[in-house]
Amino acid sequence: MANFVLVAGAWLGSWVWDEVVAELREAGHGAYPLTLSGLAEKGGVPAGQQAHVADVVAEVERLDLREVVLVGHSYSGIPVGQAAERIGDRLAGLVLVDANVPVSGESFADQLPEPAALRADLAAHGGWWPPLPPAEFAEQGLTVGQIHRIAAGATPHPGPSLTEPAFLEGPLAAFPAVYVKCLMDWPEPPPVVAELVSAGHWRLVELDTGHWPMFSRPAELARILAGAVRMAQSDR
């Protein structure tokens, strides 16, 4: 059995994993959802990206976890991917759920089609990225109630974490990883992920839902996470 440390994407906190955590624990796994600095109940702190990396590493060490599977969704794939490198032999695997991935020297903003637009948005809101309006969650496999729940719980995201560059000492190929691509959001994984998959370094799993599968398909996502453990172990 594995110990899952689950980190949500921009604007969101540990609460988004409630249903997935219940499924994982029912299956006998450890499941530890984590809120990053500056978000949800930890709001108001203008945290940078390296602070978010430190959040993940500190949680693993605080709980003294072994056989750790780090799970990063959306934005959090960047700090989670860096944390995977820093927890050493505690790492059993990495699962990135429709996520950005860390590239040394690049920020989250640098990976967007229009980085300047995000930077302007941050400047206009005092260094914080405002949550998406409910209309932006349409056509993502979510019910009206789920959209309301996400929008009601979202908080502004600290801008420094989006503009600070990532840092990796080694290649992404060194991590035993599974990438979960949510097809309603966009059918193709990021180019760097596609290269890792085609080279046989990472596994790709497709999920026919939108960008927030912890709401739209929690039981199926939990099964994929549990299966990712077996995939990672077979690749070690």
C-alpha positions, 0 to 999 in steps of 0.5 A: 500500500502507498501513501498518497500526498495530493496537491490541488491546482491554482485557487484550490486547497486540500478540500477538493480531494475529499471524495478521492481521499475517501476512496483511497483510504477505503482501498487501504492506502494512506491519503494526505491532501495538502493545501499550499501556502497562500491558498484556502485556509492558508490564504493571504501569504504571497508565497513563491513557487519554491515555498510550495515545493517546500510545503510538499517536502515538509509534509512528507517529512512531518508525517515521516511517510515512505512509499510516497506517491506525490499527486499534482493537479494542474499548476501544482504539477510544477512544485510537486514535480520538483518535490519528487526530486527532493524527497529521495528514496521516500518516493514510490511514484509521481502522478500528474493529473492534467498538470503542468510539469516543471522545466528548469528556468521556466515559470508557470507563466512561461508555459502559457500561450500569453504569459504577458496576459497573466502578468498583467492580471496579477498586476491588476489584482495586487499580485494575486490571480483571481479565481475563474468565474463559474462560466469557465467551468462549463463543458468540463463534465461538472454538474451545476452543484459541482461548479458552485462548490468549486467556485465558492471554495476557490481563493486568489492564487499567490502571484509569485508562485506563478512567475518564479522559475522551477529548478531541477537538478536532474531530468524528468525521466528519472521519476517513475511517473504517470500522466493523467490526461483529461480529454474534455479539457484538451486531448493532448498532453504537453509536448514535454510529457508527450516526449517522455511517454513516447520514449517509454519513460512515463506512462499516459492514462486518458480519462474522459472527463474535464480538468477537475476529475476529483469532482467529476470522476472521483472514484475513477480517478482514485482507481487510476491513482491506485493503478499508478502505484503498480505501474510505477513499481513495475518501472522501478 
